[in-house]
Amino acid sequence: MADIVILGAGISGHTAALHLRRLLSKEHRVVVVSPNSKWNWIPSNIWVGIGKMTAKDVTFELAPIYKRKKIEFHQAKGTVIHPEGDAEHGRPYVDIEYTDPKRAGEVAQLEYDYLINATGPRLNFAATPGLGPDEGNTWSVCSAQHAVECAEHLDEVIKEMKAGAEKTLVVGMGSGVCTCEGAAFEYTFNVENQLRQAGVRDKATLIYLTNEKELGDFGVDGMRFVDQGFETSSELWAGSLFRERGVKPILGAACKEITKDVIRYETLEGTFHELPYDFAMLLPPFTGQPLEAKDKDGNDITSELFAPNRFMKVDADYTPKPYEEWRAEDWPNTYECVGYPNIFAVGIAFAPPHPISRPRKSPSGTMIAPAPPRTGMPSGVMGKTAAKTIVKRIKHGNSAAAERASLANMGAACVASTGLGAFKGSAASMTMMPVVPDYSRTPTGRNIKQTRGRIGLGGHWVKYMLHILFIYKAKALPGWQLIPE
């Protein structure tokens, strides 16, 4: 019998758990540890953030799903990994601390044969003074509850505009090293659509504040594709949307401080600015969760398993190199933890070996560059890949070759929808193959025939259909495994 422990129940962890349970007999134990009681389809938080969906539309309780699927569930957070065990525990184990209100603060140990770290990001609002909804002055759509609060305050601003007030709304990045530019891009145009529907677009100045040097970078160094028979770039494609909708972009910016009415930011050119605002939804940078690691004697080995930002080191090439010398093959394939092939890190939990977009600094040394995105579809694929590797090794021995799923060979799709009506919505749909460009294969780094950008109602329908399908899949309803990651 094997014990598999999964830390985290987001897209990666939940996907891994469902596939492990599907592929292994019941004699094997599948355990999920998550500090959250609910699963959240995060891409649809955008719609919650404008009041078109509720939190209940994008979340559901995990415990009933896991009970039905015979998966052991602990509402808790992982704190310390002991990959070598110790004198008390003959096998590797992980310390957990319960967040379940009925057991809050209680600690326990879970022994494992295989461990999947799918803990996702820690939302580092503290990186910028004044950032965030809890102790700061801005709003967020990173969680369902954050999105609910964001929608409430957006509605208040719209009501004031209906009464005749003019307002400045800012959407974008709350730090120079943020990721998820696509989410900010999507929320920008959903807000713009809301303003139009409310009849107050003429009362609003809408600003997109981003760490991207160019529009359409999205943390992947932009894209080139063929549109209507002509080769174009994501910069030109995205720029046309901004011009059409009257959204003002501020590029290459790093927020330095946010008061209740002013955003102070620095640019790549080294200039400092103050931007008065009335409403701001700014995304935080991500770090890894504060997991630690100890050897069998209790010595701290956290730095061996984790990068300084607390993302776990896996089978990537972390050798320091100039940006020009990085290659697609430097990215991980198996997501096995360095030195411990029975530990995997998937989704946002693994440490990228290098930025995809070119790293840039201001004259004062401030890093202003998007971090690599690794959410959504790629996260699900990584979770399934780790699960399949574990299944192979349980059935055929630890020498069984690992499954492979490099972001340098994996495609991704992003559908940035505007509005939610069946006939009034629109979407900017983007696909790229692969996520990590490989300039040794093609001049553009990607397959130009499989990298596309489209705008229209069809993409909006796709976005809504994905919302329905992935929540159906995550609930493990009949035939869920037939829906691709």
N, C-alpha and C positions, 0 to 999 in steps of 0.2 A: 504493500500500500504506500502511496506517495501523498505527501502533504504539500499543496501549492498555496502560497499566501500571496495575495495581490493587495498592494497598498494603493488605494485610490479607486474611485468608481466613476470616473469621467468617461469620455469616449473610449480611450485606450483600455483602461482597467476593466470597465464593464464589458467591452467587447471581448477581451481576453477571457474573462470569467465565463461568459456564456458559451464561448467556443470550447473551453476546457471541459465544462460540464457536458457539453454535447458529445465530445470525442472520447471521453474517459468513462470507464465503468464506475458505478457508484462506490466501489471499494476505495477509490481514491478521493481524497478530501480537497475540495476547492473552498478557499476562505477569502472573503473580501473584507478589507478594513478601510472604512471611509469616515471622515469626521462629519460628513453630511448625510442626513437621512433621505435626501431626495436626489434624483438624477435630473439634470438640467440640459435640455437641448439648446446650447448656448447660441448657435447662429440665429435662433428666433428671438433672442433677447432684444434684438434691434426693434422688432415689432412691439414688444412689451414696452420698450423705452419711448415709444410715441403714443402709447395707449391703445394700440390696435389689437393687442392680445393681453391676457392676464397672466400672472405667474402660474396659475393652474394649467394654462394652455401649453406651457413649455417645461413643466416639471411633473414628476410622479414619485411616490414613495418606493424606495428600493426594497425594503424588508419583505413585502408580499411577493415580489418577483423572485427574490432569492429563496424564499420559503418554498414556493411552487417548484423551482428548478433544483432544489436540494443543494443550494449553495449556502455555506455558513457565512453569516454576516455579523460584523462587529462595528457599531457606530463609534469609532475611535480614530485616533491619529497615531501613525507610527512615529516613534521617537528615536530609537537606537537599533541599528542592525548589528548583529553579532554573527558575522559570516563564518566564524570558526567554532562557534559554540563556546563553552567554558566548562569548568569542573562540574558544575551543576547540570548543565544541559549538554548531553552528548552530541546533539545535532545543532546546526545553525538555528538561530532564533531571532525574533524581533520583539523589542519592547513596544507595547502600545499603551496609550492613555485614553480612557473612554471620554467621549463627548456626549454620549447619550445622557439626557437629563436624569435618568434613573440611576446611572452609575458614574456620573460626572466626577472626574479626578481619579477614579480607580485605575490601577495599572495592572497589566498582565503580560505574559510572554507567550508567543506563538512559535513553536518549532516548525521548521519547514525543510523540505527537500529542494524546492524551487521557490524563488521569490521574484515577483514582478513589481518593480517600482513604477507606478503610474500615478504618482502623487500630484502631477500637474503643477501649475505655477503658484507662487506666493505673490499676491498683488502688492507690489512695493510702492504704495502711495506715499510712504515716508521719504521717497527719493527726492521729492520736490516739496518744499514747504508750502502748505496750503492746498495740496492736491488731495482729492478724494472726498467722498460723501460723508464719511464718519467723523473725521477730525479736521477736514479741510473745507474748501469753498466751491468744489466742483462736483459734478455728477458722473455716474458711471453706468455702463450696461454689462459689466463683467459677470454679474450674477442676476438671477431673476428679481431678487429683492432690490438690488441697486437699480435695475431697470424700471421697476415700479415707481420708486422715488424720483427717478429722472423724469418719467412721464408726467408725474404730478407737478413738478416744477416747470417743465416745459409748458404745460397747460396754463399755469399761472401767468407766465410771460405772455402767452398768446392772448389771454384775457385782457391784460394791460394794453396790448397793442390794439385790440378791438375797441378799447376805450380811448384810443388816439395816441398812445405813447409810441415812440420810436425806440427800438431795442437793437442791441448787438449780441448776436449769438455766435459762440465759438465752439467748434467741434474738432477734435484731433488728438494729438499726443501730448501727454503731460510731462515728458522727459525727452532728452536727446537720444536715448537708447531704447525707446519703446519698440514693440512689435505690434502685430495686428492692425496695420494701417488699413487693411481691407475693411475691417469692422468700422473704423472711424469714417472711411470713405462712404460706406453704405449708410451709416447713421446720418451723415451730412445731408444726403439727398432725400432720406426719409423726412428729416426735419424740414427741408426745403419744400417738399410736397405737402407737409402738414400746414405750413404757412400759406401756401397757395389755396388749399382747401378751406382754410379759415378766413380767407380774404384779406390777409394782413401782410402779404409778401412785400408790398411797397413800404411797409413800416419797419422792415427788418434788414439789417446788414448781417449777412451770413458769411462767416470766415472759417476756412479750413486751415488749421495750424498743424504743421507736420514736420517731422525730422527728415523726411525725404528731400533729397536735393532736387529731384525732378518729380513731377506728377507721374503716377503710374509705376513708380518703383516698387511699392508694396513689399519691400524687404527682400525681393528676389532679383534685384538689379534690373527691373523692368522686363519687358517682353517685346519681341518683334513677331508680327504675324501678317497674314494676307487678308485684306479687307476689300471686297468688291474688285478683286483682281490686282490690287496694288499692295505692295509691302508697306506696312506702316509700323508705328511703335505705340506701346501703351502710353507713352508720354503724350503723343498727339491725340490719341483716342480719349484718354482721360481729360485732357485739356479742353477738348470740344464740349464735354459735359459741363465743365465748370463755366465756360463762356456762355453756353446755352441757358444755364440755370442761374446765372448771375452770382455765382459763389466766388468769393475772393480767396485765393490760396496764399498762404504765407509759408514759404518753403525753407528747408534747412534751418529749422528753429529748435531751440532747446529751452523749455520753460525753466526759469530759475527760482521764481517765487510767485505765488498766487494769493492775492488778498481777496476780500469779498467783492471788489469791483475793478481790480486791475490785474492783468497777467503781465509779468515781467519776463522777457525772453531774450536770448542771445542768438545770433545768426552765425552761419558758417563764415561770413565775411568779417565777423568780429564786432559787429555793432550790437548795441543793447537798446531795447525798445520797451515801451509800456503800452499795453493794449487795454483800454477800458472795455468792460463787457457787462452784460446783464444776465447771461446764462451761458454755462460752459459744461460740455461733456468731454472730458479729457481722459484718455486711457492711461493707466500706469505702466511702468516697466515691470517685467517679470523677473523674479529670482526663483531658485529652487526652494522647496520646503526645508525647514531646519532639521533635517535628519542627520544623525550622527552615526559613526561606526566605531566598533571596538574589537580588538583581537581577543584571543582566548584568555589572555592575561589581564584584560581590562584596559589595555593601552589604547589611546585614541588613534584611530587610523582613518579618520574622516577625510583627510587630505588625499589618501590613496584612492578612495572610492569616488570622491566628489571634486569637481572643479571649485574654485573659490566662490563662485556664485551659487553653489550648492546643487547644481545640476550634476547628475551622475555620469562619470566617465565610462564610455563603452568602447566598442571595437572600431574606433576612429583614429586617425592620425592627428594627435594633438601637438606635434612638433611645431614650435614657433617658426613661422615663415612669413615673408612679405606676402601681401595679398596676391600679387601677380604669380606667385609660385604655388598657390593652392590648386589642387586638382579635384575633380569630381570623385575620384576613387578614395580621397581622404575621408569621405563621409562613411558612417557606419552601415553595415549590412545586417548583422545578426542582433545587435543591441544587447550583447552580453557584456556584463560589467567587467572592467579590467581586473584580471586575476581571479575572478569567480564566475565560471561559466554557468553556474546554476542561479545566477542573479541577472535579471534583465531590467533595462530602463527604457520605457517607451513613451511616446507622446512628448509633451513638453518636458518630461522629467529627465531626458538625456541631454548631455552637454554637446552642443554643436561644436565641431572642430574649428570653424571659422565663419565669419559673416558671409552671406551671399552677396549683399550689396556692398559696394566699396566703403570701407571705414573712412570716415572723415572727421577732422577736428577743426575747431575754430582756432584763431591765432592765440587765444588764451589757453588752449589745450582741452577745451570741452569736447567730448565725443558727441558727434551729432550724426547718427547713422542708424537705420532700422536694424533691429535684431532679426535673425532668421525665423520665419513663421513655420510652425510644425503642428498645427491644429487641424481639426476637421477630418477630412478624408484620410490624410496620411497617418493621423493618430490611430484611427480605426485599423488601418492596414498593419501598423506596427504591433498593435495589441494582438491581432489575429496571428501575425507571424511568430511572435514570442510563444503564444499558446501552442501553435503547431510544432514548434521546436521541442517544447516540453513534452508534448504527447509522443513524439517520435522517440525521445530519450527514455521515457517511461516504458514504452513498448519494446524498444530495440536496444536499449543500453546507452550509456553516456557518450559513447563514441559516435553515435548517430550524428550526421552532419546537420548543422543548423539551417533552418529556413532563412532566406535572404530577402531583404526589402529595402534597398538603398533609396534615399530621396534623389539620388542621381539617376535612378532608373524608374522612378515612380512619378506618375502624373498627379495633378490636382485640379479641382474646379472650384471656382468662387462665383457665387451668384449674388450680386448686390442689388436687392430688390427695393423698389420705391412704392410705398402704399400697399394695401392689402385687398383692394376690390378685385372681383373676378374679371372685370373688363376695363378697369381704369388703372391698374397697376402697370409698372414697367420694371425692367431690370437690366443691369449691365452684367453680362455673363462672360466669364473668362475661364479658359482652360489652358493649362501649360503642361508640356511634356519635354523633359522632366522638371521637377521642382528646382533641383540644383543644376544649373547650366553646366554643360560639358563642352567647352570650346575646342577640345581636341577632336570632337566628332563633327560639329557644324560651326560655321562662322557666327551664328546667332546664339550658340550654346544650347539651343533647343530644336526640336522637330517643328519646323515652321508650319507644317500642315496640320499638326495636332495642337498647336498653340493658337488660340483664337480669342477674339473679342467681339461680342454682339450686344446690341441694345434693342429692347423691345418687349412686348407683352408676353411672348413665348417664354422668355427667361423668367419672368415673374411667376408664370404657372409652374415652371420647373422648381423654383425656390419653394413654393407652397407645397408641391408634391413631395419634395425632399423632407420638408417639415413633417408631413403625415407619415411617410415611409420610415423615417429614422426613429420617430417615437414608437411606431408600431414594432420596429425591429428591436429597439431597446427594451420594450416590454416583453420581449421573447414570446410573441403571439405566434400562432401556427404559421409555419413557413418562413419565420424570421431569418433563418440562415440563408435563404435564397436571395435576400436583398444584399447587394454588394456593399462592402465597406466604403 
